[in-house]
Amino acid sequence: MNMLDATRNTKTPEGAATGRGADDRTVRRRWFALAVLAVAQFMVFLDETVVNVALPSMKGDLGFSQASLAWVVNAYMVMFGGLLLLGGRVADLSGRRRVFVAGIALFGAASLLAGLAQSQGILVGARALQGVGAALATPAALALVTVLFPVGAERVKALGIWGGLSGLGFATGILLGGAITDLASWRWVFLINFPVAVGTLAVVTRLVADSRVTDRRGFDVAGAVTVTAAMTTLVYAVLKSSDYGWRSPTTYTLFAAASGLLGAFAVIELRSAAPLIPASVLNRRATLVPNLLQVLLGASAISTLFLLTLYVQQVLGYTPLQAGLAYLPLAAGVAGATVVANHLVPRIGPRPVAAIGLATTAAGLTVLGHAPVAADYATDLLPALLLSGSAPACPSSRSPPLRSPRSPRRSPASRPDC
């Protein structure tokens, strides 16, 4: 007999009030738990962009070369992207809260290590550990949200808040990174994560119950290791091509190794009982094309931010804070395009919206690629930044068709929300 049944049987006003009070407390507890999970997830989103504006300062303090500096960004992104699907699978089988706590703890410890780093190797290694922590925490947190909120309006609202964190973290990260670097030190870009992680760990175990799926299939560790190694080798080949030369045997060997690892990953996925990427995803154009576009947009966004940061600070002479402020139109373009897309997709469908967004983004990147050495911000950069941010980020993320979290075939932690 549940609490509501008991209050009906007592037939007393006090009992009914007690039932309503318990329900109110449950709702408040649920939304407070969402706030805690959201803060932690916001921290992970923030770290994708907050570092960019601080890159020139890191280069000067630790003696990075222009090519090796890219590893401060790439070490995080490669580990995050390569292990994300495995992290979701581990969360499903080992317990979402347990994996979330482990991921946030690792992320916080790695942030502290990065903030105290005195060498290039320690900083890059700490960034890689941050990526591993983010890969564990992100899918586990999303699954916990779907467990907290039942299917219906509440879950849609909660996931809408969750999806909005991506654009907010993007905008805040750019501005916050510039402000912290300019007013304090680039080290605080990482150190601010540590108290947030500690606070999250202190609260989440009291608010959120653990959950998992019952499934005898194991982890596709081989697939995760292979695809991460392939991406790392490919990034290394591109970055070192300037040293070895594009026609160097070393460059050819590195690209061949990356191709071989990707081929091995494909074979592993076809034979795995619990593949990271099910064959049905690749066989359906409705899922393959959008995800491929997201990969291309993500790659262009990361490379654009990296090069633009060096351009505005090292060529145009902007301070880190000025660089952060200069990026705000780009963030505003992303946020505005997402809002517009959410209204247009139900009316005209996703294809026209995606086509318009991709075309305007390509136009903006083309203009940025031809920016002069002595560029004027208002005429040369501002229009290009607004156009470059016009590709909507996951327009359907406000109401993804999630199944029950108990489903072993497609659990919330193991599927992307785009």
Backbone torsions as a table, in degrees:
resi	resn	phi	psi	omega
1	MET	NA	127.8	-179.4
2	ASN	-89.5	178.3	-174.3
3	MET	-64.5	-38.8	-178.9
4	LEU	-66.3	-38.7	177.1
5	ASP	-63.1	-41.6	-178.1
6	ALA	-63.4	-40.9	-179.5
7	THR	-68.6	-31.0	176.8
8	ARG	-67.7	-37.4	-176.3
9	ASN	-72.8	-28.6	-179.1
10	THR	-71.7	-30.3	179.0
11	LYS	58.1	33.7	177.7
12	THR	-118.7	142.7	178.4
13	PRO	-57.8	-38.0	-178.8
14	GLU	-63.3	-40.5	179.5
15	GLY	-63.4	-41.9	179.3
16	ALA	-64.2	-40.1	179.2
17	ALA	-63.2	-39.0	178.5
18	THR	-61.2	-41.3	178.8
19	GLY	-63.0	-44.9	178.7
20	ARG	-64.2	-38.7	179.3
21	GLY	-63.9	-39.7	178.6
22	ALA	-64.7	-40.8	178.3
23	ASP	-63.5	-41.8	179.4
24	ASP	-62.3	-42.7	178.7
25	ARG	-63.3	-38.4	179.0
26	THR	-64.2	-42.9	179.3
27	VAL	-64.4	-46.1	179.4
28	ARG	-61.8	-41.3	179.5
29	ARG	-62.8	-39.3	-179.1
30	ARG	-64.7	-45.3	-178.7
31	TRP	-72.4	-32.4	175.7
32	PHE	-67.4	-38.3	175.9
33	ALA	-62.4	-40.7	175.8
34	LEU	-59.8	-41.5	-179.9
35	ALA	-61.7	-41.5	179.7
36	VAL	-66.4	-46.4	177.6
37	LEU	-62.4	-37.5	-178.8
38	ALA	-66.5	-39.1	178.4
39	VAL	-62.5	-43.4	178.7
40	ALA	-64.0	-42.5	179.5
41	GLN	-68.6	-35.9	175.8
42	PHE	-59.9	-38.5	178.0
43	MET	-62.1	-40.4	178.8
44	VAL	-67.4	-45.1	177.0
45	PHE	-61.2	-40.9	-178.7
46	LEU	-58.3	-39.0	-174.5
47	ASP	-70.4	-13.6	176.8
48	GLU	-71.3	-26.8	-175.3
49	THR	-122.2	-23.5	-174.0
50	VAL	-61.3	-27.5	-176.3
51	VAL	-74.9	-29.2	-169.0
52	ASN	-57.7	-47.1	-176.6
53	VAL	-67.0	-25.2	-178.3
54	ALA	-85.8	-3.0	-174.5
55	LEU	-58.0	-47.5	179.5
56	PRO	-59.6	-35.0	177.7
57	SER	-68.0	-39.7	175.5
58	MET	-62.9	-40.5	179.7
59	LYS	-60.1	-43.8	-179.2
60	GLY	-68.9	-39.2	-176.2
61	ASP	-75.7	-39.4	-173.9
62	LEU	-106.9	-0.7	173.7
63	GLY	75.2	31.8	176.8
64	PHE	-66.2	146.9	166.1
65	SER	-83.0	169.4	-178.9
66	GLN	-61.4	-39.8	-178.5
67	ALA	-73.9	-44.3	-177.7
68	SER	-68.9	-23.9	178.6
69	LEU	-61.5	-30.1	-179.8
70	ALA	-62.0	-23.4	-179.4
71	TRP	-69.8	-20.2	175.5
72	VAL	-62.3	-35.2	176.5
73	VAL	-86.6	-46.7	-172.4
74	ASN	-67.6	-34.9	-179.3
75	ALA	-59.8	-40.5	178.5
76	TYR	-69.4	-48.5	-173.6
77	MET	-68.5	-39.1	-179.0
78	VAL	-65.2	-46.0	-179.1
79	MET	-69.4	-39.2	178.3
80	PHE	-62.2	-53.0	-178.1
81	GLY	-68.6	-38.8	-176.7
82	GLY	-69.7	-30.9	-174.9
83	LEU	-107.3	2.7	-174.9
84	LEU	-62.0	-47.5	-178.2
85	LEU	-67.4	-38.4	176.0
86	LEU	-64.0	-39.1	177.3
87	GLY	-59.9	-39.4	176.6
88	GLY	-63.7	-40.8	179.7
89	ARG	-67.1	-42.1	177.6
90	VAL	-62.0	-40.9	178.9
91	ALA	-63.3	-40.9	179.2
92	ASP	-59.8	-43.2	-172.0
93	LEU	-91.8	-31.5	-175.0
94	SER	-97.5	-11.1	-178.1
95	GLY	115.1	121.6	-174.0
96	ARG	-65.7	-45.6	-178.8
97	ARG	-65.6	-40.8	-179.5
98	ARG	-61.1	-44.7	-179.2
99	VAL	-70.7	-37.6	176.9
100	PHE	-60.5	-46.1	179.2
101	VAL	-61.3	-43.3	179.2
102	ALA	-63.5	-41.1	-179.3
103	GLY	-66.2	-43.8	179.5
104	ILE	-67.3	-38.5	177.7
105	ALA	-62.5	-43.9	178.5
106	LEU	-65.9	-41.0	179.5
107	PHE	-62.3	-44.3	179.9
108	GLY	-65.3	-43.8	179.4
109	ALA	-64.9	-40.2	178.8
110	ALA	-67.1	-35.0	176.9
111	SER	-63.9	-41.9	177.2
112	LEU	-62.8	-42.6	178.6
113	LEU	-63.2	-41.4	179.1
114	ALA	-64.7	-40.9	-179.7
115	GLY	-66.6	-26.1	-179.9
116	LEU	-99.3	1.9	-173.8
117	ALA	-61.2	137.0	178.0
118	GLN	-114.5	5.5	179.4
119	SER	-145.8	162.3	179.6
120	GLN	-62.9	-43.8	-176.7
121	GLY	-62.3	-41.5	179.9
122	ILE	-66.5	-40.7	-180.0
123	LEU	-64.8	-47.2	-179.9
124	VAL	-64.6	-40.8	177.7
125	GLY	-63.5	-40.2	177.9
126	ALA	-64.8	-37.5	177.1
127	ARG	-64.2	-37.7	176.8
128	ALA	-64.0	-41.9	177.8
129	LEU	-64.9	-36.7	173.6
130	GLN	-57.7	-42.2	179.3
131	GLY	-62.6	-40.3	177.3
132	VAL	-63.5	-45.3	178.4
133	GLY	-61.1	-41.5	178.8
134	ALA	-65.2	-37.3	179.5
135	ALA	-66.0	-28.9	176.8
136	LEU	-81.1	-41.9	-172.3
137	ALA	-76.9	-37.6	-172.1
138	THR	-62.9	-55.6	180.0
139	PRO	-67.4	-31.9	178.4
140	ALA	-65.4	-40.3	179.8
141	ALA	-64.9	-42.8	178.8
142	LEU	-62.3	-40.5	178.4
143	ALA	-65.4	-38.0	178.4
144	LEU	-63.9	-36.3	178.1
145	VAL	-63.3	-43.2	-179.2
146	THR	-69.2	-26.6	175.8
147	VAL	-75.8	-36.8	-178.9
148	LEU	-65.7	-36.9	-173.1
149	PHE	-113.0	125.8	179.3
150	PRO	-68.2	160.3	179.0
151	VAL	-59.4	132.3	-179.3
152	GLY	140.2	-158.2	-173.6
153	ALA	-63.0	-38.5	-178.3
154	GLU	-63.4	-43.0	-179.7
155	ARG	-66.5	-41.0	178.6
156	VAL	-60.0	-43.8	179.2
157	LYS	-63.8	-43.7	-179.4
158	ALA	-63.7	-43.0	179.3
159	LEU	-70.4	-28.4	174.6
160	GLY	-64.7	-42.9	176.1
161	ILE	-62.8	-42.4	179.9
162	TRP	-60.8	-45.8	-179.7
163	GLY	-66.2	-33.4	179.3
164	GLY	-66.8	-19.8	179.3
165	LEU	-63.6	-29.8	-177.5
166	SER	-61.9	-52.4	179.6
167	GLY	-66.6	-37.1	179.2
168	LEU	-66.7	-41.7	177.9
169	GLY	-63.9	-37.2	177.9
170	PHE	-61.1	-50.5	-177.6
171	ALA	-67.5	-46.4	-178.0
172	THR	-65.5	-38.3	-179.0
173	GLY	-60.9	-43.0	179.8
174	ILE	-62.9	-48.6	-177.8
175	LEU	-70.5	-44.1	-178.0
176	LEU	-64.9	-39.9	178.2
177	GLY	-60.2	-42.3	178.4
178	GLY	-66.9	-42.9	-178.4
179	ALA	-65.9	-45.4	-178.7
180	ILE	-64.4	-44.3	-179.1
181	THR	-64.5	-39.2	-177.4
182	ASP	-73.9	-40.5	-173.2
183	LEU	-93.1	-23.0	-179.0
184	ALA	-128.1	-95.3	-179.2
185	SER	-160.4	154.8	177.5
186	TRP	-61.1	-23.7	-178.7
187	ARG	-63.0	-31.2	-179.3
188	TRP	-73.1	-13.2	171.9
189	VAL	-59.8	-34.5	178.4
190	PHE	-93.1	-39.6	-173.7
191	LEU	-64.0	-28.5	-179.6
192	ILE	-65.8	-19.9	179.5
193	ASN	-71.6	-28.0	-172.7
194	PHE	-63.8	-51.9	178.6
195	PRO	-64.2	-32.0	176.7
196	VAL	-63.8	-43.3	178.9
197	ALA	-64.2	-43.0	179.4
198	VAL	-62.7	-44.3	178.4
199	GLY	-63.0	-39.9	178.3
200	THR	-62.4	-45.3	-179.0
201	LEU	-64.1	-33.8	-178.8
202	ALA	-70.2	-26.6	-173.0
203	VAL	-102.1	-39.3	-168.0
204	VAL	-64.8	-33.9	-179.1
205	THR	-68.2	-20.2	179.0
206	ARG	-89.8	-20.1	-173.2
207	LEU	-104.3	-29.6	-170.3
208	VAL	-117.8	127.4	175.6
209	ALA	-80.5	152.6	178.7
210	ASP	-79.1	156.3	177.8
211	SER	-155.0	156.5	178.9
212	ARG	-157.5	169.9	176.2
213	VAL	-105.2	151.9	177.4
214	THR	-94.1	108.1	-175.8
215	ASP	-152.1	130.1	-178.5
216	ARG	-81.2	-14.0	179.2
217	ARG	-70.1	145.5	-174.9
218	GLY	-94.4	-153.5	-177.7
219	PHE	-99.8	142.5	175.5
220	ASP	-91.2	68.3	-177.9
221	VAL	-65.9	-40.6	-178.7
222	ALA	-59.8	-42.1	179.0
223	GLY	-64.3	-43.0	-179.7
224	ALA	-64.7	-43.7	-179.9
225	VAL	-65.1	-41.6	-176.6
226	THR	-66.8	-46.7	-178.3
227	VAL	-68.4	-34.9	177.2
228	THR	-67.1	-42.4	177.2
229	ALA	-63.6	-38.1	179.4
230	ALA	-64.4	-45.7	-179.8
231	MET	-66.3	-39.2	178.5
232	THR	-63.4	-43.6	179.1
233	THR	-64.7	-40.8	179.6
234	LEU	-64.5	-44.4	178.4
235	VAL	-63.1	-42.8	179.5
236	TYR	-61.8	-40.7	179.7
237	ALA	-62.6	-42.9	-179.7
238	VAL	-66.2	-44.2	-177.1
239	LEU	-68.8	-36.0	-177.3
240	LYS	-86.5	-4.7	179.9
241	SER	-62.7	-28.7	178.2
242	SER	-69.7	-26.1	177.5
243	ASP	-85.2	-46.1	-176.0
244	TYR	-84.6	-27.1	-173.3
245	GLY	94.7	143.7	-176.8
246	TRP	-66.2	-25.1	-178.9
247	ARG	-99.4	10.3	179.9
248	SER	-72.7	143.4	175.0
249	PRO	-57.6	-33.3	178.9
250	THR	-64.2	-42.3	178.5
251	THR	-64.1	-44.7	177.2
252	TYR	-59.4	-41.3	-178.4
253	THR	-64.6	-41.7	179.7
254	LEU	-64.9	-42.8	177.8
255	PHE	-66.0	-36.8	177.6
256	ALA	-65.7	-39.4	178.5
257	ALA	-64.9	-41.7	178.3
258	ALA	-63.2	-41.7	178.7
259	SER	-64.4	-40.8	178.6
260	GLY	-63.8	-40.3	178.4
261	LEU	-67.0	-37.9	176.4
262	LEU	-65.5	-39.0	175.9
263	GLY	-63.3	-41.8	177.0
264	ALA	-62.9	-37.9	177.4
265	PHE	-61.7	-42.2	178.8
266	ALA	-61.5	-42.2	179.4
267	VAL	-65.0	-43.4	179.4
268	ILE	-60.7	-42.5	-178.9
269	GLU	-65.0	-37.7	-179.8
270	LEU	-67.6	-29.1	-176.1
271	ARG	-99.1	-10.1	-174.3
272	SER	-77.0	143.2	176.1
273	ALA	-75.6	-23.9	178.5
274	ALA	-134.6	71.0	-174.6
275	PRO	-66.8	149.7	175.3
276	LEU	-67.2	-39.2	178.0
277	ILE	-120.6	101.1	179.7
278	PRO	-60.8	148.0	-179.5
279	ALA	-60.1	-28.2	-179.5
280	SER	-63.2	-28.7	178.7
281	VAL	-66.8	-41.3	-178.5
282	LEU	-77.0	-26.4	-177.6
283	ASN	-82.8	-13.8	-178.4
284	ARG	-106.2	119.7	-179.4
285	ARG	-63.6	-30.5	-178.1
286	ALA	-64.2	-26.6	177.6
287	THR	-102.6	-32.9	-177.0
288	LEU	-67.7	-48.8	-175.0
289	VAL	-63.8	-49.7	179.0
290	PRO	-59.7	-40.7	-179.5
291	ASN	-68.7	-35.8	176.6
292	LEU	-64.9	-40.7	177.6
293	LEU	-64.1	-38.7	177.5
294	GLN	-63.2	-38.6	177.4
295	VAL	-62.8	-46.1	-178.8
296	LEU	-65.9	-41.6	178.5
297	LEU	-65.1	-41.1	178.4
298	GLY	-62.7	-43.0	179.4
299	ALA	-63.5	-41.9	179.9
300	SER	-68.6	-36.6	-179.6
301	ALA	-65.6	-44.7	-177.9
302	ILE	-65.2	-46.3	-179.4
303	SER	-66.7	-37.2	178.6
304	THR	-64.1	-45.8	179.2
305	LEU	-61.2	-41.8	-178.7
306	PHE	-62.5	-51.7	-177.1
307	LEU	-69.9	-37.3	-179.2
308	LEU	-67.1	-35.8	177.0
309	THR	-60.6	-47.3	178.9
310	LEU	-65.6	-36.1	-177.5
311	TYR	-66.4	-50.4	-174.3
312	VAL	-71.9	-28.0	-178.9
313	GLN	-91.6	-41.2	-175.7
314	GLN	-89.7	-26.6	-179.7
315	VAL	-99.6	-49.2	-177.7
316	LEU	-86.8	-12.5	175.7
317	GLY	79.0	24.1	178.2
318	TYR	-71.8	148.4	168.8
319	THR	-76.5	164.1	176.9
320	PRO	-55.9	-39.6	179.0
321	LEU	-66.9	-41.8	177.1
322	GLN	-63.0	-37.6	177.6
323	ALA	-64.6	-41.9	177.6
324	GLY	-61.5	-42.2	177.6
325	LEU	-66.7	-35.4	-179.9
326	ALA	-65.1	-26.6	-179.2
327	TYR	-79.4	-15.2	-173.4
328	LEU	-57.2	-38.2	175.8
329	PRO	-60.3	-32.6	176.4
330	LEU	-64.8	-46.0	177.7
331	ALA	-64.3	-39.4	177.9
332	ALA	-63.7	-36.6	177.2
333	GLY	-63.5	-41.5	178.2
334	VAL	-63.6	-48.1	-179.2
335	ALA	-63.4	-44.2	-179.7
336	GLY	-66.2	-40.3	179.6
337	ALA	-65.1	-36.5	179.1
338	THR	-65.8	-42.5	177.9
339	VAL	-62.8	-45.5	179.8
340	VAL	-62.5	-43.0	-178.7
341	ALA	-63.2	-39.3	179.2
342	ASN	-61.8	-27.2	177.7
343	HIS	-88.0	-31.5	-175.6
344	LEU	-84.2	-34.1	-175.5
345	VAL	-57.8	-44.9	178.4
346	PRO	-63.9	-23.0	-175.5
347	ARG	-90.5	-46.9	-174.4
348	ILE	-115.2	-3.4	178.5
349	GLY	93.3	161.3	-174.9
350	PRO	-74.6	-28.0	-174.1
351	ARG	-65.4	-50.7	178.3
352	PRO	-60.9	-38.7	180.0
353	VAL	-64.1	-45.5	179.3
354	ALA	-63.8	-40.7	-179.0
355	ALA	-63.5	-43.2	179.0
356	ILE	-65.3	-44.4	-179.9
357	GLY	-62.5	-43.0	-180.0
358	LEU	-66.8	-38.5	-179.6
359	ALA	-66.0	-44.7	-180.0
360	THR	-69.2	-35.6	176.6
361	THR	-64.3	-43.5	177.9
362	ALA	-60.8	-39.8	178.3
363	ALA	-63.4	-43.0	178.8
364	GLY	-63.2	-42.9	178.6
365	LEU	-65.8	-34.9	177.2
366	THR	-63.7	-43.2	178.0
367	VAL	-63.9	-42.7	178.1
368	LEU	-62.1	-37.5	-179.9
369	GLY	-65.8	-18.8	179.6
370	HIS	-109.7	17.9	179.5
371	ALA	-64.7	134.8	-178.8
372	PRO	-74.7	167.9	179.5
373	VAL	-62.8	-44.2	178.9
374	ALA	-101.0	65.2	-174.9
375	ALA	-74.8	147.0	171.1
376	ASP	-97.1	126.9	-173.2
377	TYR	-60.5	-46.5	-174.2
378	ALA	-65.6	-35.5	-174.8
379	THR	-102.1	-31.5	-174.6
380	ASP	-97.6	-34.2	-173.0
381	LEU	-106.8	-42.2	-174.0
382	LEU	-57.9	-51.1	178.8
383	PRO	-60.6	-38.6	-179.0
384	ALA	-66.7	-38.1	179.0
385	LEU	-66.2	-40.9	178.4
386	LEU	-64.2	-42.1	178.8
387	LEU	-68.2	-39.4	-176.7
388	SER	-64.9	-26.3	-179.7
389	GLY	-92.4	14.2	-172.1
390	SER	-92.2	3.5	174.2
391	ALA	-83.7	116.7	-175.6
392	PRO	-64.8	137.5	178.7
393	ALA	-90.0	103.3	173.7
394	CYS	56.3	67.3	-174.7
395	PRO	-62.9	-19.4	-179.2
396	SER	-97.0	9.4	-173.7
397	SER	-70.5	-9.1	-179.8
398	ARG	-75.1	-23.5	-180.0
399	SER	-144.7	65.3	-179.3
400	PRO	-69.3	142.9	-176.9
401	PRO	-77.3	70.7	-178.5
402	LEU	-76.5	142.7	174.1
403	ARG	-91.5	-178.8	178.8
404	SER	-60.6	139.4	180.0
405	PRO	-66.2	-10.7	178.2
406	ARG	-86.2	-7.3	-179.4
407	SER	-71.8	122.4	-177.6
408	PRO	-75.5	-18.1	-174.5
409	ARG	-85.0	-31.6	-179.5
410	ARG	-148.9	78.1	-178.9
411	SER	-85.4	157.1	-175.2
412	PRO	-59.1	-32.7	-176.9
413	ALA	-74.5	-22.2	-172.6
414	SER	-102.7	9.5	177.9
415	ARG	-127.1	145.6	177.0
416	PRO	-73.5	155.9	-179.2
417	ASP	-91.2	8.3	176.7
418	CYS	-106.6	NA	NA
